[in-house]
Amino acid sequence: MDSINPSADTEHRPRWFGTPAIICVILCSLTFLSISQAGAASNVICPSTPIVLVYPKISRLYEDVIAQIKKGLQEVVHAEVGVCSIDGLPSSTQDSDSKAIIAIGESAFAASIHAYHKTTVVPILVRELPPGAQSGISLFLDPRIYIQQLLELSPEVKTVTLIYRDDIPRSFLETVKAAAAAHNLRFSAMSVATIRDAALAVESVMRSAGPGDGVWFQRGVLGMNADILVPKIVGLSWEKKVPVFTDEADYVARGMLFALTQDYLAIGRTVANLIDSTGQGLRYAPGPKRVLNRRTAQAIGIALRTAQEKAFDYVYQ
C-alpha cells in the first residue's frame, strides 16, 4: 500500500490518540475481553474511594484512555476517584464504602455488582444495558452523526452500505436504517463473523461500489486483520472514488476517509452525572472526536472547504 499510504507523511498524532491503534484495540478488548492482563497493576485491590473506576483485563498500553475517563469524572464529582482492575475486586460479596462504581465494559459490570451488590454500579462502553443497570453509556456513538458527516463531505451519496460485526445490537442497526431513510438514502447492511466473511464482504461491496455510494466499516470489522483488509479497501476507494469511513480513528491514518470516535474525557463527565440518576437508560457515548484524511478526500474527488476541515479535531495530510 506504499503508493497510496496517506499516513506516510502525516503530522504527529495528538495526545488523545494515545499509542498506535489504541482506539481500535481498547474497544475491541471491551467487546471480546481476550487481551492479556495489565501486569502488576491488575493485582491492586480496589480502593475505598468515593468513586471507583473498574476496568477489564486490558494491557496497560491503554492507561491513557482510562486516565481520561478518570479525569472527566473528577472534574464533575470533585472527589477522589480510585482505579482498579476486576482482579482487584473481592471474590465474595461485600459492603463497600464507595458511593459508586463505574464499570468499563460488560465483564467489569458483572464482576462489580457481584462484589458490591449494595453499591451503585454504572456501566460504560457496553453494547446494551446489562441486567441490573439503571443507567449507562453505550460503546457506540449515535449512528445518525455518521450519516450526517458523510453527507457533509459527499452530498452526492445516494446509497450507504454498513459492514458490521454480527454482535451489534439490533437497535443500532434500526437507527442507522432510519437515519439513512431520513436523508432519502438507500441502505444495505452486511454482517460478518470471521476474517473470511470480512474479506468476502470487502470484495463484494467495494468491487460493485461506485460514485454515489458510501461504505461504513463498523467497529471491530477492520480489526479482524487490518493489514489485509485496510489496504484493499483504501485501494478500491481511491480507484472507484468511493468514500469509506469507520469509527476507529487509527485507520484514518491508513487511508480511510474519516472516523468519528468517542470522547473519553466527555464520557467521564457524562457518567459522573448518571451516578445520582435512576432509570436514565443507556445513552450513546458522547462525542464525537472527528478525524479526516485530506489526501484520501482529494483522491476521491472531494474539494474540501476550510470550514469543513476546521470541523475535524485532527486532519491527516
N, C-alpha and C positions, 0 to 999 in steps of 0.2 A: 504493500500500500504506500511505498515511499513516494510515488509520483503524485499522490493526492492526499497525503497526510497533512491536514491543516494544523496539527499540533507541533509540527517540526520547528516553527519559528514564532511560537506564541510568547506572550508575556508570562511572567511568573504568576502562579495561581494565588488568589487572595487567601487569607488565613482560614476563612470559613470552609474552604475545600478540605482542609486537613491533609492527610497523607494521600498519595495516589490511590484512586478507586475507593476512597473512604465512603462516599455516599452510597455507592453500589453495594459494597460488601457489608457494611453495618446493617443495612436494612434487609439484605438477603439473610444475614445471620439471625435477625429477629424473626424472620419468616421460617427458616429451616432449623435454626439452633444447632448447627453442626460444626461450628468453628471451635478451635481449641480453647482451653481455659486461659484466663488472663494472668496466669502465673501467680506469684505470691499474693498479689492484691486480691485475688478471688477468695483467699482464705481468711480475710479480715472479717471479724464478727461485726454484724450490723450495729452501728452506734444508736444510742437512745437520744438522738437529737429531735427537735420539734418536728422536722420533716426528714424523711429518709428516701433517697433515690436508689432503687434497686434495679440492677441491670442483669441480663442473662450472661451466659458464658461466652464472652467475646474477647478477641485479642485486645491487648492494651494499646494497640495502634489507634484505637478509636476513642481514647480517653478525651480527645479534644471535643468530640460531639457530646459526650456525657458532661464535660465541663461547661459547655454552652447551655445545655438544659439546666444544669445546676445554677449557673449564673442568672438565667432568666427567672428561675424560682425565687432566688434570693432577692432580686430586685423588687419583687411584689410582696413576699411574705415577711421580709425584714427579720428573718430568724435563721438560725444555723440550719444548714442542710447537710446531712450526712450522706455518704455514698458507700454502697457495698454491693458485692455480687450475690446472686442467690445462694452461693455456697456459704455465705456468712449468716444466713437465716437459720434459726433453730429448727431442728428436725421435728420437734413436737410443738403443739400449740401452746403459746404463752401469752401473757399480757404484755403490752408494750407501753412505754411512757411517751412514745411519739404521738403527735396529733394526727399525722397522715403519712402514708407510704405511697410514693409514686413509683409505679412498676413499669419498666420498659419492656414491652412485649408480652405475649400470652404466657410464656413459661414463668416469667418473673411475677406476673399477677397471680397465677395459680399457687406458686410457692409462698407468696406473701400472705394471701388470705388463709392459707393453711397454717402458717406460723403465727399470724396475729389476726385472728378472726374477729376481734372486737375493735380493731383499728380501721379507720377509713383507708381503703386502698383504691387508688385511681390509676387505671391502666392507660398507657400512652403507646403510640406506634403499634396498634393492633389492627388486624384486618376487620374484625367485628367486635362488638361489645361483648366481653365474656360474661357468662352467667355469674350473677352475684355483684356485678358492677352497676353502679347507678349513672356514672358519667365517665367519659374518657375521650381520648384524642386518637383519631384514626392514623394508620400508616400512610393513608393517601391524602393528597390534596383534592380539593373539589375538581372533578374532571372537567367541569364546564370551562375552567380557565384555560385549559389546553386548547380547546376548540376556538376560544376567543383569540388566543395568541397565534394560533395557526392562521386564522383569517386576517389578522392584522398584518402578518408578514406576506401571506399569499392569498389575497382576496379572491383570486380566480379559482380556488379549490372548490370542487363540487362533490367530491367523494372522500370519505375518511374510512380507513381500514385500521382496526385495532388488533394487534397481535399480543396476546396476553397469556400469562401462566394460568393453568387450569384451576388454581385455588383462589382466584379473585372472587370476592363476594358478588352474588347476582345483582344486588342493589347498585353496585358500582357500574356494572355493565348497562343497567337500565338507565342510569343517569347519563352515561356517555351517549347512549342511543337517543335519549330525549334532547340532549344538548345539540346533537347533530341535526335532529329534526327541527329544532327551534331556529336553526340557521339555513333550513332548506337544503341540507346536505344528505346525500345518500350515505348509509352507514353499513359496514360489514365488519365482522369480527371473526378471529380465528384463534382457537385455544391450542396451546402447546404444553406438553408434559415432559418431553425429553429433548435432548440436543438434536436428535434426528427430526423430531417434529418441527423444531425451530428452524433448522436448515431447510426443510421442505417448504415451510411457510414463507421464508425469505425468498426462496427461488420462485415460488408460485406468485406471491403478491408483487414482488419487485419486478419480475420479468413482464408481468401484464400491466404494470402501472405506467402512467404517462402524465402529460400535462393535465392539470385539473384534479389530480389525486394527491392525497396526503396520507402518510403511513405513520402510525403511532406504535412504537415498541414499548409495551408496558413493563413495569418493574419486574426484574428477575429474568426476563427473556434473554437479554443480551449476555447476562452473567453466566448463562449455561456454558458458553465458550466464546468469549468476546473476540479472541484472536482469530477465530474462524468467521464469526457472524458479522462483526462490525466492518471489516474491510470490504466484504461482499456487498453489504447494504449501502455503504457510502459510495462505492464504485458505481453501483446501479443508480443511486440517487443523482450523482453528477451526470451520468450518461443520459438518463431519462428526464432530468430536470424535475425531480420529484422531491418535495420537502419531507424529510423523515425526522421524527422527534421522539423524545423519551422523557422519563422522569428521573434519570440518573445522570448527574452532571458530568461525570468523568468521560462519558462517551462523546460529549460535545467537543472535547479536545481532540478526539479521534475522527471527527468529521460529521457527526450528526448535526442537523441544523440548529436545534435548540433543545433545552431541557428546562423544566420547571421542577424545583425541588423544595423540600421542607426548609423552614427557617427554624433551626433548633433553639436559638435564643427565644424566639417568639413562642415556641412550644412550651418552654419553661414558664414563661409569663402567663400563658393561657391556662396551663394546668394548675397554676397557683390559684387562679380564680375559680377553679372547679372544686377545690378542697372542701369548701363550706356549702357547696351546692348539691342538691339531690335531684335525681330524675332528669338530668340535663341530656342524657343520652350520649351518643357518640358524635363528636364534632370532627369535621375534616381538619387535617393538620393545617396550621397557619402558614402563611407564605403568600406567594412563592418567592424563592430566590430564582432569578431568571438568568440563564446562561445562553449565549449566542455564539455561533461560529460564522464570522464575517466572510471568510474565504469560501465556505460552502454556500452561503447566501449568494455571493457573486457567481459561483459556478453554476447554480441552478437558475440564474436569471432574476434574482430579487434585487431591485435597486433600493438599498436601504436609505432611509432618510435619517438625518441626525437625531430627530426626536425619537425615532424607533430605537436606535442604538442606545440612547440615553435611558430608555425604559428598562434596560437589562443591567443586572448587577455586575456582570462580567462579560466581556466580549473577547473571544479568541480571534487573533489576527489571521 
